[in-house]
Amino acid sequence: MPANDYNLSANRKALDLNLDGTVYGTFAEIGAGQEVARRFFHVGAAAGTVAKTMSAYDMTFSDAIYGPVQRYVSRERLSGMLRHEYSLLGERLETKMGAEKTFFVFADTVATRSFRGDHESHGWMGIRFQTVPRGGVNEIIIHIRMLDAEITAQQEAIGIIGVNLIYGAFRLHGEPEKLIGSLLDDLTAKRIEVDMIRFDGPDFSTVDNRLMSLQLVAQGLGRAAMFRADGEVVQPSEELYKRAVLVERGSFRPVTHVTHEMLRCAYDAFAPREKEAPRGVLTLAEITMENLLSTGQLDPQDFLDRTDILGALGQTVLVSSFGEYFRLVDYLARYTDQAIGLALGVPALEEIFREKYYNDLEGGILEGLGRLFKKNVRLYAFPRRASDGKIITADNFRVEPRLAHLYGYLRENDFIVPVTDYREEILGIKSPQVLAMIRAGDPAWEQCVPPAVAKIIRERKLLGCAG
């Protein structure tokens, strides 16, 4: 089978691995039957690939084998499964087969649609593997959401994406972006979403998992991906669960005094309201794919420069494909029942109240605003300075006359909150101008950004800075 034939069916991929002769390992699956192993048995010649299959479905057995965890469909359980089964594989087969086999353990723990339909259909899936006999151990883990309405369809999708992951690990590990794209072979994003992926091990020593998160969104496998200030990729629902969330959308190219103060001022107004949130307040810097593609194509280094700057400020980053704010709110509200705050400037507020912003909605602006302001959502509006020097705030901001009563209702009922604790002298700072100054070597740019931002840009020569 040609090595460059990437878009193969799941059955052909499984058969190719079964006939390989060097790929050998364990399948451990919890929660939806043994759908991935079944594919390898179904196509034939599985004796060449399958050392063992198992499903510790009962919680007591699962805890006894892998150790107790708080949640059974979790990254923690998946990691325990991979570690335990790979250790057993080495203990039992290394002496006999280690010189000729590339060992692997595939594991998943998933929750498919229940008959009650009262929980999210999602799961964790991963593979620990070698690429050469007695070579170093690599690992790829993903988090998936199953979107099919029927249990049997979800099970089928799990089987397919599991085969795709195993095949990608052995055939495409040198091209991780293609590996990511191949995960949905025989599937579509309407059936499966992948919102987290992490590569680890000697064969991935040069892989930056932030860029892999970006690829999930860029290639349409998921709507959003998230990573912390230290670059660690995280699963959004676990980070958002039971937390009040404050988001600032921006280019952050670079973070200026304005973008920094916008989030700080919004936080000072938002956080005291949300002291009772079970897991506190999470602040997010959101970068949209539209923003990243503003120059016509993705620039990985530019993306990493921005996230390095945000990381220096201790900021968690969300990369998303959400064009409109109400779609961002829909996404966040999927994972948290706590308050959501949006820190934005008056120019973004102006955009939100333009009716053409909602042309693709049957209910127009009323539907869009209804979706935006649901479930305890507030906008924290940072002022701007007009060309005549006047400062425009949420209180003197003007909308089209026919929308004035609607805006008045939202403002009077505290859905739109004006930011008041700001410095007038910074309002004229604009990111594109600061970026141009950095690239031109104009030292005045340093006065336009927070000291921590200036320091990391200088030291790491980010965004075209010569030092």
C-alpha positions in Angstrom: 0.0 0.0 0.0 1.5 3.4 -1.0 2.9 5.3 2.0 1.7 8.6 0.6 -1.9 7.4 0.2 -3.3 9.3 3.2 -7.0 9.3 2.6 -7.6 5.6 3.1 -10.8 4.0 4.5 -10.6 2.8 8.1 -10.8 -0.8 7.0 -7.9 -0.5 4.6 -5.8 1.2 7.3 -6.6 -1.6 9.8 -5.7 -4.3 7.2 -2.5 -2.5 6.3 -1.4 -2.5 9.9 -2.5 -6.2 10.4 -0.3 -7.2 7.5 2.7 -5.1 8.5 4.3 -7.8 10.7 6.1 -5.3 13.0 3.1 -3.5 14.6 2.0 -5.3 17.7 0.1 -4.3 20.8 -2.8 -4.0 23.2 -6.3 -2.5 22.9 -8.0 -1.3 26.1 -11.4 0.3 25.6 -14.0 1.4 28.2 -17.4 2.7 27.6 -18.6 1.8 24.1 -17.7 -1.8 23.6 -14.4 -2.6 21.8 -15.1 -0.7 18.6 -11.6 0.0 17.6 -10.3 -3.5 18.2 -13.4 -4.9 16.4 -12.2 -3.1 13.2 -8.9 -4.9 13.3 -10.6 -8.3 13.8 -13.2 -7.6 11.2 -10.7 -7.0 8.3 -8.8 -10.2 9.1 -5.1 -11.1 9.9 -5.5 -9.5 13.3 -3.2 -12.1 14.9 -0.3 -10.2 13.5 -1.3 -7.0 15.3 -3.3 -7.8 18.4 -1.6 -9.0 21.6 -4.6 -8.4 23.8 -7.9 -6.7 24.0 -9.8 -5.8 27.1 -12.6 -3.7 28.5 -12.6 -3.0 32.3 -16.1 -1.6 32.0 -17.1 -2.2 35.7 -15.8 0.7 37.9 -14.5 -1.7 40.6 -12.5 -3.7 38.1 -11.3 -0.5 36.4 -10.1 1.0 39.7 -8.4 -2.3 40.7 -6.5 -2.4 37.5 -5.7 1.3 36.8 -6.1 2.9 40.2 -9.0 5.0 41.5 -10.0 8.3 39.8 -12.8 10.8 40.4 -14.1 10.6 36.8 -13.9 7.6 34.5 -14.1 9.5 31.3 -11.1 11.6 31.9 -7.5 12.3 30.8 -6.4 10.9 34.2 -8.1 7.5 33.5 -6.7 7.4 30.0 -3.2 8.1 31.2 -3.5 5.3 33.8 -4.7 2.9 31.1 -1.8 3.7 28.7 0.9 3.5 31.4 -0.4 0.2 32.9 -1.0 -1.6 29.7 2.3 -0.5 28.1 4.2 -1.7 31.2 2.6 -5.1 31.0 3.4 -5.3 27.3 7.1 -4.7 27.9 7.3 -7.1 30.9 5.7 -9.9 29.0 6.9 -9.5 25.4 10.1 -7.5 25.3 12.5 -10.4 25.7 10.6 -12.5 23.2 9.6 -10.0 20.5 11.3 -6.7 21.4 14.0 -6.9 18.6 11.4 -7.3 15.8 8.2 -5.5 16.9 7.2 -1.9 17.4 4.9 -2.1 20.4 1.9 0.0 21.1 -1.0 0.4 23.4 -4.2 2.0 22.2 -6.8 3.0 24.9 -10.0 4.9 25.0 -12.5 5.8 27.7 -15.8 7.2 26.3 -19.4 8.0 27.3 -21.7 7.6 24.3 -25.3 8.9 24.3 -27.3 7.4 27.1 -30.9 6.3 26.8 -31.8 9.2 29.1 -29.8 11.6 26.9 -28.7 13.6 30.0 -25.0 13.9 29.5 -22.4 14.9 26.9 -21.2 12.3 24.5 -17.4 12.5 24.6 -14.3 10.6 25.3 -10.5 10.4 25.7 -8.4 8.4 23.3 -4.7 7.8 23.0 -1.9 5.6 21.8 1.6 4.9 23.3 3.9 3.5 20.7 7.4 3.0 19.3 8.3 3.8 15.7 11.3 1.4 15.6 11.9 -1.8 17.6 13.3 -1.0 21.1 13.0 2.7 20.2 11.8 5.5 22.5 8.2 5.6 23.5 5.9 8.3 22.0 2.3 9.2 23.0 -0.6 11.0 21.3 -3.8 11.7 23.1 -7.0 13.4 21.9 -10.3 14.4 23.3 -13.4 13.9 21.1 -17.1 14.9 21.1 -19.5 12.5 19.4 -22.3 14.4 17.6 -24.4 11.6 16.1 -27.9 11.2 17.6 -27.8 7.4 17.6 -25.7 5.3 19.9 -24.8 2.9 17.2 -23.6 5.7 14.9 -21.5 7.1 17.8 -19.9 3.7 18.3 -19.1 3.4 14.6 -17.5 6.8 14.7 -15.3 5.8 17.7 -14.1 2.8 15.8 -13.2 4.8 12.7 -11.3 7.6 14.5 -9.5 5.1 16.7 -8.2 3.3 13.6 -7.2 6.6 12.1 -5.3 7.5 15.2 -3.4 4.3 15.3 -2.6 4.4 11.6 -1.5 8.0 11.8 0.8 7.2 14.7 2.7 4.6 12.6 2.4 6.0 9.2 2.3 9.8 9.6 4.2 10.5 12.8 6.8 12.5 10.8 4.0 14.8 9.5 1.9 15.7 12.4 -0.3 18.2 10.5 -1.2 15.5 8.0 -1.8 13.1 10.9 -4.3 15.6 12.4 -6.1 16.0 9.1 -6.4 12.2 8.7 -8.2 11.7 12.0 -11.5 12.5 10.2 -11.0 10.2 7.2 -14.3 8.4 6.7 -15.9 10.9 9.0 -17.0 14.6 9.1 -16.9 17.3 11.7 -20.7 16.9 11.9 -20.1 13.5 13.5 -16.9 14.0 15.6 -15.2 17.0 17.0 -11.6 16.9 18.2 -10.9 19.8 20.7 -7.6 18.7 22.2 -4.5 16.9 20.9 -1.1 16.4 22.5 2.0 14.9 21.1 4.8 13.7 23.4 8.0 11.6 23.0 11.3 11.6 21.2 9.7 11.5 17.7 7.8 14.7 18.6 10.7 16.6 20.3 10.3 19.5 17.8 6.5 19.6 17.8 4.9 22.6 19.5 1.5 21.5 20.8 0.2 25.0 20.6 0.6 24.8 16.8 -1.1 21.4 16.8 -4.0 23.0 18.7 -4.1 25.6 16.0 -4.3 22.9 13.4 -7.3 21.4 15.0 -9.2 24.6 14.4 -7.6 25.5 11.1 -8.4 22.1 9.6 -12.0 22.1 10.9 -11.7 19.2 13.4 -12.9 21.4 16.2 -14.4 24.9 16.8 -11.9 25.9 19.5 -8.7 24.8 21.3 -7.2 26.0 24.5 -3.8 26.1 26.2 -2.4 27.6 29.4 0.3 30.3 29.8 3.0 27.6 30.0 2.0 26.2 26.6 0.3 23.1 28.1 -2.7 22.0 25.9 -5.9 21.6 27.9 -9.3 20.3 27.2 -11.8 23.2 27.2 -14.6 21.6 29.1 -12.4 20.7 32.0 -11.0 24.2 32.3 -14.4 25.9 32.0 -16.4 23.6 34.2 -18.1 25.6 37.1 -16.0 28.6 36.4 -17.1 32.2 35.8 -15.4 33.2 32.5 -14.1 36.5 31.3 -12.9 36.7 27.7 -11.2 39.4 25.7 -11.0 38.9 21.9 -8.2 40.5 20.1 -5.2 40.3 17.8 -2.7 40.7 20.7 -0.1 41.7 18.0 1.2 42.9 20.4 -0.6 43.3 23.7 -0.7 47.1 24.3 -1.6 49.1 27.3 -5.1 49.3 25.9 -5.6 45.6 25.4 -4.1 44.9 28.8 -6.1 47.5 30.6 -9.3 46.4 28.9 -9.0 43.0 30.5 -7.8 44.3 33.8 -10.6 46.9 34.1 -13.2 44.4 33.1 -11.9 41.9 35.6 -12.1 44.4 38.4 -15.7 44.9 37.6 -16.5 41.2 36.9 -14.7 39.3 39.6 -16.4 40.9 42.7 -19.8 39.8 41.2 -18.7 36.2 40.8 -17.1 35.5 44.2 -19.4 32.5 44.6 -18.4 30.7 41.4 -17.4 27.2 42.6 -14.0 27.2 40.8 -13.4 31.0 40.6 -12.9 33.2 37.6 -11.0 32.1 34.4 -9.7 34.9 32.1 -9.2 34.0 28.4 -7.5 35.8 25.6 -9.3 34.7 22.4 -7.7 34.8 19.0 -10.0 33.9 16.1 -9.0 32.1 12.9 -10.3 35.1 11.0 -7.7 37.2 12.8 -4.9 34.7 12.2 -5.8 34.6 8.5 -6.0 38.4 8.1 -2.8 38.4 6.0 -4.2 35.6 3.7 -2.4 32.6 5.3 -1.4 31.2 8.6 2.0 32.3 9.9 3.0 29.8 12.6 5.8 32.0 14.0 3.5 35.0 14.2 1.0 32.9 16.1 3.7 31.6 18.5 5.0 35.2 19.1 1.6 36.3 20.1 1.0 33.4 22.5 4.5 33.8 24.0 3.6 37.4 24.8 0.3 36.3 26.4 2.1 33.6 28.2 4.4 36.2 29.8 1.3 37.8 31.2 0.1 34.4 32.6 -2.8 34.3 30.2 -4.7 31.2 29.0 -5.4 31.4 25.3 -8.4 30.2 23.3 -8.1 29.8 19.5 -11.5 29.7 17.9 -13.4 29.8 14.6 -16.3 31.9 16.1 -16.9 35.0 14.0 -19.7 36.4 16.1 -19.7 37.0 19.8 -23.0 35.1 20.3 -21.4 31.9 18.9 -18.5 32.3 21.4 -21.1 32.6 24.2 -23.0 29.5 22.9 -19.7 27.6 23.1 -18.7 28.8 26.6 -22.2 28.2 28.0 -22.0 24.6 26.8 -19.4 23.9 29.5 -20.1 26.3 32.3 -23.3 27.4 34.1 -21.6 30.3 35.7 -21.5 34.0 34.5 -19.8 34.9 31.3 -18.2 38.3 30.8 -16.9 39.8 27.5 -14.3 42.5 27.7 -14.4 44.6 24.5 -13.9 48.0 23.2 -16.6 50.4 22.0 -15.7 49.6 18.3 -16.7 46.0 18.9 -19.8 47.2 20.6 -20.6 49.2 17.5 -20.2 46.1 15.4 -22.5 44.1 17.6 -25.3 46.6 17.1 -25.0 46.7 13.3 -27.9 44.7 11.8 -25.8 43.3 9.0 -23.7 41.4 11.6 -26.7 39.1 11.9 -27.6 38.6 8.2 -27.2 34.8 8.4 -29.8 34.5 11.2 -33.4 34.1 10.4 -34.4 36.2 13.4 -31.8 38.9 12.6 -30.4 41.2 15.3 -33.1 40.1 17.8 -32.1 36.5 17.6 -28.4 37.4 17.7 -28.8 39.6 20.8 -31.1 37.0 22.4 -28.4 34.4 22.0 -25.6 36.8 23.2 -27.3 37.9 26.4 -28.5 34.6 27.7 -27.4 32.8 30.9 -26.0 35.7 32.9 -23.8 37.3 30.2 -22.5 40.9 30.5 -20.4 43.1 28.1 -17.7 45.3 29.7 -17.2 48.1 27.3 -13.9 49.9 27.2 -14.0 53.5 25.8 -12.4 54.8 22.6 -11.3 58.3 21.6 -13.0 59.6 18.5 -11.2 61.6 15.8 -12.5 64.8 17.3 -10.9 63.9 20.7 -14.2 63.0 22.3 -14.2 59.9 24.5 -17.0 57.5 23.5 -18.2 55.2 26.3 -21.1 52.8 26.7 -23.1 55.6 28.2 -22.8 58.2 25.4 -22.5 55.5 22.6 -25.2 55.9 20.0 -26.9 53.2 17.9 -29.4 53.5 15.0 -32.5 55.3 16.2 -34.7 52.2 15.7 -32.4 50.3 18.0 -32.1 53.0 20.7 -34.8 51.5 23.0 -33.3 48.0 22.7 -29.8 49.4 23.6 -31.3 51.4 26.4 -33.0 48.3 27.9 -29.7 46.3 27.8 -27.8 49.2 29.4 -30.3 50.0 32.1 -30.5 46.3 33.1 -26.8 46.0 33.4 -26.2 43.7 30.5 -23.8 46.3 29.2 -21.4 47.7 31.8 -19.2 50.8 31.0 -15.6 50.5 32.2 -14.8 53.6 34.2 -11.3 52.9 35.8 -9.2 53.7 32.7 -6.3 56.0 31.8 -7.3 58.5 29.1 -3.7 59.0 28.0 -3.5 55.4 26.6 -6.7 55.5 24.5 -4.9 56.5 21.3 -2.7 53.4 21.3 -3.4 51.0 18.4 -1.8 47.6 17.9 -1.1 47.9 14.2 0.8 51.2 14.8 2.8 49.6 17.6 3.6 46.6 15.4 4.9 48.9 12.7 7.1 50.8 15.2 8.5 47.5 16.4 9.5 46.4 12.9 10.8 49.9 12.0 13.1 49.9 15.1 11.4 52.9 16.6 12.1 52.6 20.4 8.9 54.5 21.2 7.0 51.3 20.9 8.1 50.3 24.4 6.1 53.1 25.9 2.9 51.6 24.3 3.1 48.2 26.0 3.2 46.8 29.5 6.8 46.3 30.8 6.6 42.5 30.8 5.5 42.6 27.2 8.4 44.9 26.2 10.8 42.7 28.0 9.8 39.4 26.2 9.6 41.1 22.8 13.1 42.5 23.2 14.7 39.3 24.7 13.2 36.9 22.3 13.1 39.3 19.3 9.4 38.6 18.7 7.1 40.2 16.0 10.1 41.3 13.9 11.9 43.1 16.8 15.6 43.4 16.0 16.5 43.6 19.7 
